[in-house]
């Protein structure tokens, strides 16, 4: 009876699977890992999931905050500006209301004569 998996066939099968695994590792290294290393060497960011090499953006360029100002400090300053604007709007409304009441009083005084 002849066996299918003789020693030469097992050796050939093992070396074939081993060779394919090595080729797969080399391809993975060249296609997947090396681009990330090249990107990191340039000082950029590399996303392994999408394989995108992106240039980092300076945060103050995006937010418009001055350099060295934290988010909390910038938020507090913006809140102070908003409070000043709200106070200005309230003063404007009070002035309009007072002017309207003065005009009503003047019209009423004219009507009473």
Backbone bond lengths (Angstrom), bond angles and torsions (degrees), N, CA, C in turn:
res aa  C-N    CA-C-N  psi(-1)  N-CA   C-N-CA  omega(-1)  CA-C   N-CA-C  phi
1 X - - - 1.431 - - 1.522 109.02 -
2 X 1.308 114.96 131.97 1.447 120.57 -179.31 1.512 109.78 -94.68
3 X 1.317 115.44 135.31 1.462 119.97 178.54 1.525 109.80 -92.90
4 X 1.362 114.44 146.83 1.450 119.39 179.45 1.526 111.22 -76.45
5 X 1.348 117.49 -42.54 1.460 121.58 -177.06 1.525 110.25 -98.28
6 X 1.294 115.55 78.93 1.457 120.25 175.60 1.516 108.69 -82.03
7 X 1.300 117.37 170.25 1.463 121.65 -177.72 1.524 111.96 -60.63
8 X 1.306 121.68 -44.26 1.465 119.50 177.50 1.534 112.58 -62.98
9 X 1.330 116.32 -38.26 1.462 118.83 178.30 1.527 110.97 -68.12
10 X 1.304 118.38 -41.57 1.475 121.46 176.78 1.519 110.56 -61.86
11 X 1.328 117.27 -42.18 1.456 120.34 178.77 1.524 110.45 -63.52
12 X 1.330 117.42 -43.55 1.468 120.74 179.07 1.529 110.47 -64.53
13 X 1.331 117.19 -41.00 1.458 121.14 177.96 1.528 110.87 -63.55
14 X 1.310 117.06 -45.03 1.466 120.87 179.30 1.531 110.74 -61.48
15 X 1.321 117.22 -48.53 1.470 119.80 -179.01 1.536 112.06 -65.94
16 X 1.329 117.43 -32.30 1.462 120.40 176.47 1.519 110.67 -67.05
17 X 1.321 117.02 -47.78 1.472 120.73 179.02 1.526 109.99 -64.14
18 X 1.330 116.40 -42.07 1.460 120.41 178.90 1.529 111.07 -63.26
19 X 1.321 117.09 -41.98 1.468 121.57 179.23 1.523 110.36 -64.96
20 X 1.321 117.95 -42.80 1.454 120.83 178.49 1.530 111.25 -63.83
21 X 1.329 116.83 -39.24 1.470 119.95 177.68 1.521 110.52 -64.28
22 X 1.335 117.73 -42.37 1.469 120.72 178.46 1.525 111.18 -63.85
23 X 1.343 116.59 -44.33 1.462 119.89 178.46 1.527 109.74 -61.61
24 X 1.332 116.82 -41.60 1.466 120.93 177.67 1.515 111.78 -60.98
25 X 1.331 117.48 -41.75 1.468 120.65 178.33 1.522 111.65 -65.75
26 X 1.325 116.97 -41.44 1.468 119.51 178.42 1.528 111.44 -65.47
27 X 1.325 116.54 -41.13 1.462 120.08 178.05 1.523 110.20 -64.41
28 X 1.322 116.31 -43.41 1.464 119.93 178.53 1.526 110.86 -61.28
29 X 1.313 116.52 -41.47 1.470 120.84 178.95 1.525 110.38 -62.27
30 X 1.330 116.82 -46.49 1.470 120.92 -176.74 1.525 112.63 -71.96
31 X 1.324 117.44 -39.09 1.458 120.88 -172.73 1.525 112.15 -90.60
32 X 1.317 118.29 -33.67 1.453 120.66 -171.02 1.531 113.05 -105.68
33 X 1.312 118.21 -45.18 1.467 121.15 -170.95 1.524 112.20 -92.22
34 X 1.322 118.44 -44.21 1.468 120.98 -178.02 1.529 113.68 -59.06
35 X 1.341 120.36 -39.91 1.468 118.15 176.76 1.527 112.58 -60.46
36 X 1.314 117.73 -35.35 1.460 120.91 176.90 1.515 111.86 -65.50
37 X 1.325 116.37 -39.36 1.467 119.64 178.25 1.523 110.89 -68.24
38 X 1.334 117.38 -41.30 1.467 120.15 177.66 1.524 110.97 -63.61
39 X 1.316 116.30 -38.53 1.460 120.92 179.38 1.528 109.99 -67.09
40 X 1.312 117.26 -42.66 1.470 120.89 179.54 1.523 110.43 -66.98
41 X 1.322 117.84 -32.79 1.465 120.38 177.33 1.527 111.73 -64.80
42 X 1.346 116.76 -31.65 1.466 120.28 177.07 1.525 111.71 -77.62
43 X 1.340 117.49 -10.89 1.452 121.04 -178.37 1.515 112.86 89.04
44 X 1.317 117.39 14.98 1.450 121.29 179.77 1.519 109.42 -99.14
45 X 1.332 117.41 177.15 1.462 122.76 179.16 1.507 109.85 -102.28
46 X 1.336 116.37 140.56 1.456 121.54 -179.68 1.513 109.03 -121.83
47 X 1.321 116.83 125.14 1.457 122.66 177.85 1.520 108.31 -96.44
48 X 1.323 116.30 115.29 1.463 120.32 -175.60 1.531 112.56 -69.69
49 X 1.340 117.73 -29.65 1.458 119.45 -178.18 1.521 111.35 -70.92
50 X 1.322 117.04 -46.70 1.464 120.30 -177.25 1.520 112.11 -97.73
51 X 1.328 117.56 -8.96 1.461 124.73 -178.88 1.523 110.96 57.07
52 X 1.331 114.77 46.76 1.463 120.90 178.89 1.517 108.67 -110.02
53 X 1.326 115.93 131.14 1.453 122.20 175.29 1.525 106.49 -99.79
54 X 1.330 116.94 115.47 1.460 120.94 -174.14 1.520 110.59 -121.41
55 X 1.314 114.89 142.50 1.459 120.19 177.19 1.525 108.66 -78.83
56 X 1.326 117.71 129.44 1.461 119.32 179.14 1.529 110.69 -66.81
57 X 1.321 115.47 146.25 1.459 121.77 -179.80 1.522 107.83 -108.37
58 X 1.306 115.37 135.00 1.454 121.61 -179.77 1.527 108.76 -69.24
59 X 1.323 116.83 124.63 1.459 122.65 -172.84 1.536 112.67 -57.13
60 X 1.344 120.98 -44.12 1.466 118.32 177.69 1.527 113.77 -60.94
61 X 1.331 118.41 -24.26 1.459 120.10 175.32 1.524 111.17 -67.52
62 X 1.319 116.93 -31.62 1.457 121.19 -179.02 1.526 110.59 -82.63
63 X 1.328 116.58 -47.36 1.465 120.86 -171.91 1.512 113.20 -84.32
64 X 1.321 117.57 -23.55 1.456 120.24 -176.91 1.520 112.91 82.33
65 X 1.319 117.23 3.09 1.462 120.15 177.41 1.517 109.11 -77.06
66 X 1.334 117.13 148.21 1.465 118.82 174.05 1.530 110.59 -66.67
67 X 1.302 115.42 158.00 1.463 120.59 -179.73 1.521 109.65 -65.06
68 X 1.321 116.51 135.09 1.454 121.78 176.95 1.515 114.10 89.03
69 X 1.324 118.83 -3.18 1.459 121.77 178.93 1.522 107.97 -94.40
70 X 1.317 115.93 126.91 1.458 119.33 -178.61 1.519 110.19 -77.67
71 X 1.311 115.20 168.34 1.456 120.68 179.49 1.530 110.47 -63.17
72 X 1.329 116.81 -40.07 1.465 120.53 -179.51 1.526 110.95 -65.24
73 X 1.324 117.05 -41.88 1.468 119.80 179.52 1.521 110.94 -65.29
74 X 1.329 117.20 -43.73 1.464 120.66 179.42 1.521 110.68 -64.87
75 X 1.329 116.54 -37.96 1.456 120.32 179.02 1.527 110.89 -67.23
76 X 1.327 116.93 -40.57 1.471 120.36 178.47 1.526 110.40 -63.64
77 X 1.318 117.59 -41.07 1.457 120.78 178.66 1.524 110.82 -64.73
78 X 1.334 116.71 -43.55 1.458 120.43 178.60 1.527 110.69 -63.53
79 X 1.327 117.08 -38.34 1.463 120.61 177.96 1.522 110.96 -65.13
80 X 1.323 117.95 -39.35 1.460 120.67 177.19 1.521 110.53 -63.74
81 X 1.317 117.08 -40.75 1.462 120.42 177.75 1.523 110.87 -63.75
82 X 1.341 116.71 -40.92 1.459 120.02 178.10 1.525 111.35 -65.03
83 X 1.330 117.01 -40.63 1.459 120.02 178.01 1.527 110.67 -63.08
84 X 1.332 117.59 -38.95 1.465 120.91 177.70 1.526 110.30 -64.72
85 X 1.336 116.92 -41.57 1.462 120.06 177.92 1.528 111.67 -64.83
86 X 1.337 116.52 -40.03 1.460 120.08 178.12 1.525 110.86 -65.75
87 X 1.318 117.77 -39.90 1.469 121.00 177.70 1.520 110.19 -64.89
88 X 1.315 116.89 -40.37 1.464 121.05 177.85 1.528 110.82 -63.59
89 X 1.334 117.22 -42.41 1.464 120.85 178.17 1.523 110.85 -65.59
90 X 1.337 117.50 -39.50 1.464 120.58 178.16 1.528 110.75 -65.61
91 X 1.327 117.25 -40.08 1.470 120.20 177.76 1.528 109.88 -64.67
92 X 1.309 118.15 -39.50 1.466 121.94 177.64 1.528 110.17 -62.57
93 X 1.349 116.40 -44.20 1.470 120.15 178.75 1.524 111.04 -63.12
94 X 1.340 117.06 -41.79 1.473 120.44 177.33 1.520 110.89 -62.03
95 X 1.327 117.31 -42.67 1.460 121.00 179.94 1.528 110.60 -63.96
96 X 1.330 117.33 -42.14 1.464 120.11 177.43 1.518 111.27 -64.22
97 X 1.340 116.13 -41.90 1.460 120.25 179.41 1.529 110.56 -64.05
98 X 1.349 116.79 -43.58 1.461 120.85 178.70 1.530 110.78 -64.41
99 X 1.328 117.73 -40.64 1.462 120.72 178.20 1.522 110.84 -65.08
100 X 1.342 116.49 -40.11 1.462 120.37 178.27 1.521 110.25 -64.30
101 X 1.338 117.46 -43.94 1.472 120.88 178.97 1.524 110.77 -64.17
102 X 1.339 117.99 -39.11 1.467 121.15 178.01 1.520 110.25 -65.16
103 X 1.331 116.89 -40.31 1.465 119.93 178.57 1.519 110.83 -66.44
104 X 1.327 117.26 -39.97 1.472 121.02 176.82 1.522 110.79 -61.77
105 X 1.353 115.72 -41.98 1.470 119.61 179.33 1.525 109.98 -64.71
106 X 1.319 117.95 -40.28 1.461 121.52 179.64 1.539 110.43 -65.05
107 X 1.341 116.71 -43.41 1.463 121.01 178.84 1.524 109.49 -64.94
108 X 1.316 116.34 -41.05 1.481 120.02 179.71 1.523 110.21 -64.70
109 X 1.330 116.95 -39.46 1.468 120.80 178.81 1.530 110.52 -65.32
110 X 1.334 116.86 -38.90 1.455 120.42 177.33 1.523 111.25 -67.38
111 X 1.324 115.78 -37.55 1.463 120.23 -179.63 1.523 110.60 -70.37
112 X 1.337 119.21 -30.84 1.461 122.96 -178.41 1.519 111.23 -76.06
113 X 1.286 122.13 -18.68 1.471 123.84 -177.26 1.474 113.20 -72.81
